[in-house]
């Protein structure tokens, strides 16, 4: 297949097929069953949190040949039917009372387990917000205000989750410690650049080497003002998390069952099947979305103009988690902000097409997965009375792409391996 001869619509479909392959590679029905152990002598209790938690629970039930029960919490709209495992829906990205109550019940449910029992903990992206159980003295309202401030600050996910771990009664290893002496098997779908277990849902079942002092330094770095309850919890050390050497974690095992890297490899296979060379630039790219767009646009332009560092036709794939520091009245959305900045940087280059989206189906605060950028994006925008630069300055990219008909709405995908970006550079005619 010669990509230079494909129509714009065919390239658009190919970009979407790559995104869908990435999402499918991380579907719980595919990646959970191979990691399930044999049933224990005692009870099997399933717990978990994240956007994929309900689908993961259903996958466990479908492949478990012994009695089990449990409780998982997922985002509103991400529920799937289960028989024995209770599913609770709660708020994301800002936590709510439903998530707080679910976390309290989950922590209570693992009390009194024995060494003969097995806890299967199902963790995926979004779990941090979905298990918001603040430490004594901190209110849910204070945790919600902090969540909003962190989301708008431009802090990366590692920084945000470090703070969360030191203000929570369930994160930072505390959930696994509460399960002792039972065996704990954590099955995790990673949405974190670098796949650090401490950062996936803020590590409820793994030891945390970071400290309250680290969390305080993050608040200072991003200029986040917090109430006295939060500051005193951190300054006094009362929020210290469970450390890796804690004996209560001796029977904890953690397994990554899906990752951003594997998702990008699945997308690369689709591209190669269509006759495109596929280059994975990285699965852990971070930074401001608009800055990342400038860098990837420069690489794509170099390929189109000089066949360097790659020869066209090809696709450039990348993942990770960018950030948006919200300064305007828009709602952000890191993938659409990336795309709007990319369109401006490419300035209508006739050989470059792109798609970016969040693999959970929700980009920022909008029920939109992502969008496309075509060579005519800016010209169509001008014809529609849209000002791309003004929209970017407002952090308001979602309405921009929706007006153009270039937004992609997938609905909940029931998984999450973070951002997906693909740029196709066509060969010369």
N, C-alpha and C positions, 0 to 999 in steps of 0.2 A: 504494500500500500504506500503510495506517495502522498505524504501529508500535504505537500504544497498544492495538490490537486483537489483536496477536500474542500467542500463548502464551509462557510462559517458555521452553519447549523450542524454539520457533521463533526467539526472540531468541538463545538459546544457539547454535543452528545458524548464524545470521547472523554472530555474532561469530567463529565458527570459520571461516566462509567468507572473512571479511576477512583473518584470519591466513594462511589458505592462499593467498590471492591475493598477499599480501606475499611469502610464500616463493617462489611460482611466478615472480614477477617477477625474481627473482635466480637462477634456475636456470642453471647453466653452459651447458646445451644451448641456451638461448635467448640468453644475453648474451655468450658467447665468440665465436662465429663472425663476427659483424659487425666485429670488431676485428682479425681476423687479416690480416697483411700478405702480400705476394707472397713466394714462396720466394726465398732469397738465392742468390748464385753459389756459395757454399760450403756448409758443413754447417748444419743446423738442430738445435739442442739445446734440449730442454725441461726446465726445472727449476721447483721451486716448493714451497710449503708452506701448509698450512691445512686446515680442515675440508672445504673445497670442492675441494682441489687435485686429488684423483683424478678427480672428475667433470669438472673443467676440462680435465685432460689427455685424458680420453676425448673431450671435445668438440673439442679441437684435432685429435686423430687422425681424427675423423670428417669433418673439413673441410679436411684438408691433402693436397695432391696431389703431394707430393715425399717423399723419404726423411727420416726424423727418428728421434731417440732421446732418452733423457733419464731423469730420476729426480725424482720428487716424493714428499713425505712428508705423510701425513694422519693423522687420529686413528684409534685402534682402532675398528673397526666402520664406517668411512667409505670403505672400499675399493670401487672399481668395476672391472670388467674393462677392461684396456688391452692393446694389441698390442705396441707398440714402446717405450712409456714405462714404466719400472719404478715401481711404487707400493710404498712402505714405510709401514707403520703404526707409530705411536709414541704416547707418553703425552701426555695433556692433561687438566687444566691444569697438572699438575706434570710437568716433563720427565723423560725416562728415557734409559737407555743406547741403546735402539733409535733414538731421535731424534738422539742425539749422534753415533752412528755414521753415520746417514744424512746429517747435516750435514757430517761430515768427508768422506764420499764425494762429496757434491754439490760441495763446494769444490774437491776434487781433479779432478772431472770437467770443470771449465771451464778448467783450466790449458792453455796452449798453443793457444788458439783464435786465429784470424786475423781480419783486418779484413773478410774475405769471409764470415765466419760470422755466424749469427744465433742469439741466445739468447732464447727466449721464457720469461719468468719468470711463473708463475701463483701469485698471492698472495691469500690470504683469511684471515679471522679464525681465530685459533688458531695461526697460523704462529710466533708468538713462542715458545710452549712447545714446538713441534714441531721447531724448529731450535736446540737447546741446545748450542752448541759453545763452551764457556768458553775464555777467553784462557789462555795459559800461566801456570801457577802457581795456577789456580783449579780445583778439582775439580768433577765433576758433582754430587757429594753436597752441596757448598757451594751450588751453583746451585739444587739442589732445595730446600734449606732456605730460601734466600732467596725462592724462588717461593712457598713456603707462607706465609712471613712477610708478603710483599707482599699476597697474596690475602686474608689475615685482617686486614690493617691498616686497611682503608677507603680506601687510596690509589686514585685513579682510574686509568684505563688510560693516560693520558698520562704520569703519574708513573711507573707501573710500567715502561712501555716505555722511558722515558728511562734508567732504571737498567739495564735489560737491554741496551740498545744499547752501553753503555760497559763491559760485561763479556763481550762476545761476539766470537768470531773470524769471525762470518759476518753479523751484523746491522749496522745503522748504515752502510749503503753498502758494506760490505766484500765482499759477494758480487758486486756489479756491478764493483767495482774489480778483482776477480780475473778477471772475464770479458774485460777490456780486452786487445786492441783490438777485440774483436768488438762488433757492434751488440747492444744489450739492449733488448727490448721487454717491459715489465712490464704485465700485465693483472691488475687488482686488483678484488676484490669487497670493499667497505669494510664493516667492522663498527665503525668508529671515529666517535664524535661529532665532527663537523667534517671528516671524511674526509681528515685530514692524512696524506699518503703516508709520512711518517716513523714514524707510529704503527701503520700496517697491517702486522702481523707484525713490528713494530719496524724497518721500512724497510730490508730487506737490499740493495735496489738503488737507494736514493736517498740523496743527501747529507743529513747531519744537522747542523743549526745548534746543537744543544745540546752541553753540555760535561761533562767529568768532575766539575767543580765543581757543576753542576746536579744530577747524580746523587747526589753526597755530601749536598747540601742536602736532597734528598728523603728519604734515609735518616734524617737528623737530624730532619726534620719529623715523621716517623711513628714515631720512636723505635725504629728497626730496628737491632739490634746485629748486626754482620757480623764474620766472621773477619778476621784480619790480612791474608790474601791478597787479599781483596776491597778492604779499606780501602786497602792500599798501591797496588793497581792504579789506584784512583781518585785518590788523593792525589798519586801520581807523574806522572799523566797518561798512563800506559802504556795505559789503556783508551780513549784519545781516538778517536772515530769519524771516518769519512770525511766531509769537509766538502763543501758543495754546489759549490764552485769547483774541486774536485779535477779535473785533466785526465783522469783515468781514467774519469770519468763523462760525458765529452763526447758519447758515442754512446748514452747511456741515454735511453729515452723511457718515460713512465709514463702509463697510461690507466686511468681508473676506468670499469669496465663495469657495475657495479651498486652502488647506494648505499641507505642507509636511507630517504632522501627519496623515491626512486622506488618503494620498497616501500610506503611509506605512501600514496603517490598511487594505487597499484594497489588498496589496501584501500579508499580513499575512493571509487573508481569502483564497487566492489561495493556500498558503502553507498548511494550515490546511485541505483544501479539498484534498490535496495529501497525507495526513496522517502524516504531519510534525508538531511538536510543533513549534510555531513561537514566537520569543522574539524580541520586539522592544527596542533596546538599547537607542534610543534617536533620535529626529527629528531635533536637533539643534547642532550637533557635528561640532566643528570648530578646527582649528589648521593646522599645516603643514600636507599635505597629507601623506607624508612618516611616520610622527610620529603617525598619526591616524592609519595607517596600522600596525605599530608595536604593538599598543595597542589591536586592534581587532584580530590580529594574536595570541597574547598571550591568549586572552579569548577563541578563537576557539581551540587552542592546549589544553587548560585546559579542555574544554568540551570533546575533543577526548580522552584525557588520563585519566581524573579523573571523568568524568561526573559532573563537577563543573564549573561554577555555574548553569549549565543546563545539562539535560540528553539528550544524543544523541539517536535517530536522531532528529535534530532540525535545524532551520534556524535562524540566527542572522540578524536582519534588522536594518538599521540606515540611517539617512539622515542628512542634514545640508549643510554646504558649507566650504570645506577645502580650503587651499591656497597652492600655489606653489611659492616659491621664486626662480625665474629663475636665475641660476648662470652659466649654460652651454649654448650651442648653440641651444638647442631644443626649442620647442614652449610650453612646459608645458602640460597642460591638467590635471586637478586635479584628475579626476577619474582614468585615466590610470596610472598616477604617483602613486596613492594609490595602484593600482593593482600590479604594478611592485614591489613596496616595499613589498607588501603583499606576493607575490610569493617568494621573497627572504627570508622573515621571516618564511614562512611555510616550505620552503626547501623540497618540494615534499611530504608533509604529505599525505598519500594515502586516507585519509578520509575526506579531506576538499576541497570543490569547492567554487568558488566565481564569482560574477558578480557585476560590478559597472558601472554606467552611469549617464549622465546628462539628466534629464527628458525633456529638450527642444530639445534633439537630437544633440546637439553641445557641445563637451567637450573641453573647451578652444578655441584654434584657429583652430581646425580641424573639418571638417564636419563628425565627428564620434561621436556616442552617448557614447560608452564605450567599454568594453571588458570582456572576461572571463579569469579566472585563474583555471586551472585544476591541479591535482597532477603531471602530466607530463609536465607542462609548462616549467620548467627549463631544463629538459632533452631534450625536443624537441628544445629548444632554442640553447643549446650547439651543438646539431646535425646539426643545421642550421648555425652555426658559429656566433651566437648572444651572446653578453656579457651583461647579465642583469645588473650587477653592473655598468658597464661603461655607459649603456643607462640611468640608473637612475641618475648618476652623471652629465650627459649632459642634464637632464630634457627632455629626448627624447623618451618617452615611446610609442608614437603613432606608429612610424615605427616598433618598436619591436613587438607589437601585430598584426599589419597589416601583417608583414612577416610570422607570425605563423598562420595566418588565423583566429585569435581569436578576431578581432575587430568587433564591431557591428555597422552597419550603418543603422539608422532608417529613415533618412531624418527629416525635421522639423516636430515636433510633434504638433505644434501649441498650446502648453501650456508650463508651467515651474513651477515645484514645487521643484526645486533644485536637489541635488545629491541623488542618490539611491544606496545603498550598500546591498548586500545579501551574506551571507556565509552559505553554507549548510555543516553540519557535519554529516556524515553517521554513522549509528550504526556499531558495529563490526560484522564481518561475522559470 
